[in-house]
Amino acid sequence: MKTDIRTLISAEAATGAGSSCLMDFPCRTHAVEIEWVVTGTLADKAITALVVAFEGSLTGTTYQAMDTAITLSAPEITAKYALRYIVDKPIAYIRANPTTVTITGTTGTVTLTVKILSVV
């Protein structure tokens, strides 16, 4: 079994597709990890809604949705962490696309990290 782990997004939380990533080999099963941290003095910001779509491509030019976008549940938002799986989607290029990011509060920085572990 071959595995490939990549960070798709590690930046201040915002909507819009992240950079695409060429996997070392075409993969069909993917474990997706989504987490975030809030930093800053007296930080009061919080994510209250988060939806992340995953898009794939064979050529790195045109991207299509790999699966239904992942909407984080209330317990996942409280934990600032989610782990989900996308299966039977053979793909060479992949990217994460946060389509909904709702942040409350005014102080601090929210850094969103999306990682993917892909398996042949």
GINORPE-V379217 format. One record per pair of residues at least 12 apart in sequence whose ideal C-beta (glycine too) atoms are under 7 Angstrom apart, sorted by the first residue. I is the first residue (numbers start at 1). J is the second residue. D is the distance in Angstrom with one decimal. If there is no record, write none. Layout:
{{I & J & D} {I & J & D}}
//
This chain:
{{1 & 119 & 6.2} {1 & 120 & 6.6} {2 & 25 & 6.0} {2 & 120 & 4.5} {3 & 117 & 6.2} {3 & 118 & 6.9} {3 & 119 & 5.3} {4 & 23 & 5.1} {4 & 24 & 4.8} {4 & 25 & 6.9} {4 & 27 & 6.3} {4 & 118 & 4.8} {5 & 115 & 6.6} {5 & 117 & 4.7} {6 & 21 & 4.8} {6 & 115 & 6.8} {6 & 116 & 5.6} {7 & 113 & 6.7} {7 & 115 & 5.2} {8 & 21 & 6.0} {8 & 94 & 7.0} {8 & 95 & 6.1} {8 & 96 & 4.1} {8 & 114 & 4.6} {8 & 115 & 6.8} {8 & 116 & 5.8} {9 & 96 & 5.1} {9 & 112 & 5.9} {9 & 113 & 6.5} {9 & 114 & 4.2} {10 & 113 & 4.8} {11 & 111 & 6.8} {11 & 112 & 6.6} {12 & 109 & 5.9} {12 & 110 & 6.6} {12 & 111 & 6.0} {13 & 36 & 6.2} {13 & 47 & 6.5} {13 & 101 & 5.0} {13 & 103 & 6.4} {13 & 110 & 4.3} {13 & 111 & 6.9} {13 & 112 & 4.1} {14 & 98 & 7.0} {14 & 101 & 6.2} {15 & 98 & 5.3} {15 & 99 & 6.1} {15 & 100 & 6.9} {15 & 101 & 5.4} {16 & 97 & 6.9} {17 & 55 & 6.8} {17 & 95 & 5.4} {17 & 97 & 4.1} {18 & 95 & 5.4} {18 & 96 & 5.0} {18 & 97 & 7.0} {19 & 95 & 6.6} {20 & 60 & 5.8} {20 & 93 & 4.9} {20 & 94 & 7.0} {20 & 95 & 4.4} {21 & 93 & 6.7} {21 & 94 & 5.6} {21 & 95 & 6.6} {22 & 60 & 6.5} {22 & 92 & 6.4} {22 & 93 & 5.5} {23 & 92 & 5.9} {23 & 94 & 6.7} {23 & 118 & 5.6} {25 & 120 & 6.0} {26 & 90 & 5.4} {26 & 91 & 6.6} {26 & 92 & 5.1} {27 & 91 & 6.5} {27 & 118 & 3.4} {27 & 119 & 6.2} {27 & 120 & 5.8} {28 & 88 & 5.9} {28 & 89 & 6.1} {28 & 90 & 4.2} {29 & 87 & 5.0} {29 & 118 & 6.9} {29 & 119 & 4.6} {30 & 85 & 6.9} {30 & 86 & 4.4} {30 & 89 & 6.9} {30 & 116 & 5.4} {30 & 118 & 4.8} {31 & 83 & 6.7} {31 & 85 & 5.6} {31 & 116 & 7.0} {31 & 117 & 4.4} {32 & 54 & 6.6} {32 & 70 & 6.9} {32 & 84 & 4.9} {32 & 86 & 6.4} {32 & 116 & 5.4} {33 & 83 & 5.4} {33 & 115 & 4.6} {34 & 52 & 5.9} {34 & 72 & 7.0} {34 & 82 & 4.5} {34 & 114 & 5.4} {35 & 80 & 5.8} {35 & 81 & 4.7} {35 & 113 & 5.4} {36 & 80 & 5.4} {36 & 110 & 5.8} {36 & 111 & 6.1} {36 & 112 & 4.7} {36 & 113 & 6.6} {37 & 111 & 5.4} {38 & 108 & 5.0} {38 & 110 & 5.4} {39 & 108 & 6.2} {39 & 109 & 5.3} {39 & 111 & 6.9} {40 & 107 & 6.0} {40 & 108 & 3.5} {40 & 109 & 5.5} {42 & 107 & 5.5} {43 & 107 & 5.4} {43 & 108 & 2.7} {44 & 105 & 3.9} {44 & 106 & 6.6} {44 & 107 & 5.1} {44 & 108 & 6.5} {45 & 103 & 5.6} {45 & 104 & 6.9} {45 & 105 & 3.7} {45 & 107 & 6.5} {45 & 108 & 4.3} {45 & 110 & 5.3} {46 & 103 & 6.9} {46 & 104 & 5.4} {46 & 105 & 5.7} {47 & 77 & 6.2} {47 & 101 & 6.7} {47 & 102 & 6.8} {47 & 103 & 5.7} {47 & 110 & 6.1} {48 & 77 & 6.8} {48 & 102 & 4.9} {48 & 104 & 5.4} {49 & 100 & 5.7} {49 & 102 & 3.8} {50 & 72 & 4.7} {50 & 77 & 6.7} {50 & 98 & 6.9} {50 & 100 & 6.5} {50 & 101 & 5.9} {51 & 69 & 5.2} {51 & 70 & 6.8} {51 & 71 & 4.8} {51 & 99 & 5.0} {51 & 100 & 3.9} {52 & 69 & 6.5} {52 & 70 & 5.0} {52 & 96 & 5.6} {52 & 97 & 6.9} {52 & 98 & 5.1} {52 & 114 & 6.4} {53 & 65 & 5.9} {53 & 69 & 3.9} {53 & 97 & 4.5} {53 & 99 & 5.3} {54 & 66 & 4.6} {54 & 67 & 6.4} {54 & 86 & 6.1} {54 & 94 & 6.5} {54 & 96 & 5.9} {55 & 95 & 5.4} {55 & 97 & 5.7} {56 & 89 & 6.3} {56 & 91 & 3.6} {56 & 93 & 6.5} {56 & 94 & 5.2} {57 & 92 & 7.0} {57 & 93 & 4.3} {58 & 92 & 5.4} {60 & 93 & 4.4} {63 & 95 & 6.5} {66 & 86 & 5.5} {66 & 89 & 4.7} {66 & 91 & 6.6} {67 & 86 & 4.8} {67 & 89 & 6.6} {69 & 99 & 6.0} {70 & 82 & 6.9} {70 & 84 & 5.3} {94 & 116 & 6.4} {96 & 114 & 4.3} {98 & 112 & 6.8}}
//
